[in-house]
């Protein structure tokens, strides 16, 4: 699965945090390449909630309209098919 977006190009760090990495803010960094923050990770089929972490602050995925509410917080929702 490739995560990427072209917003927040001014940021000094971007990572992805979610149910697939125990909500670690730093274990999956995105790299800025040609004006796009991106990274690719392996995910098993299933549903995952996640957020991007921009300079230490969580944000929803600006390219994903699917969301889920968990523990009073709104998260982006990712569905990985078989």
N, C-alpha and C positions, 0 to 999 in steps of 0.2 A: 504494500500500500504506500503510495506516495502522498505526502502532505506537502502543500505548498501554497503560497500566496504572495502577491506583489504589493501588499499594503505594508506600512510601517518600515519603509526602506531606511528611514533615519535611525531605527533602533540599533542598539549595539549588540543585543542578543535576543534570539527567539528560539523557543523549544516547544515541544508538544508534550502535554501531560494528560493522562487519562486512565481509564480503568484497565488498560492493557499494560501499564507500567507502574501500578500502585500509586498513581498521581505524583510521581517524581517530577519536580520542576526542572531537573538538569540532566536526566539520563538520556534524553533524545533531543539533542540540539538540531536546529535547522541551519543550513549554510546558505549564505547569500551568493547566488550565481546569476549573472546576467539580469540583475534587477528582480530576482525572485528568491524568496526564502523557501528552501525545500529540504526534505529528507525522505528516505524510503526505508520502511521496516516491514518485516514479515508479520502477518496477523492471521490467526486461524479464523475460519468462518464464525460469524456471530455478530452481536451488537455491542458497541463500545461507546461510552461517553468520553468526551475529551474537551480540552481547551488549549489554545496557544498561550504561551507565556512570553510576553513582550517586555523586555527590561524588568522582569520580575513581577509583572502584573498579568493576571489571567484575562483573556478575551475569548469571545466566541469566534468560531471559524467564519470569516466574512463571506466565504463562498459556499457555505453549507446552510441551507434554510431549515434542515431538520434539527430539532432541538428536543431535549428531554429535561424534566425537572427532577432533580435528585437532592434530597436533604435540604430543600428550600433554595437550591441554586439551579440556575439554568445552564445547561451544558449543550455542546454540539453533539449530535448523534451520528455515529458511523455504523453502517450495516455492511458487513463483508459477506458476500455470497460464496457458496461452495464452488 
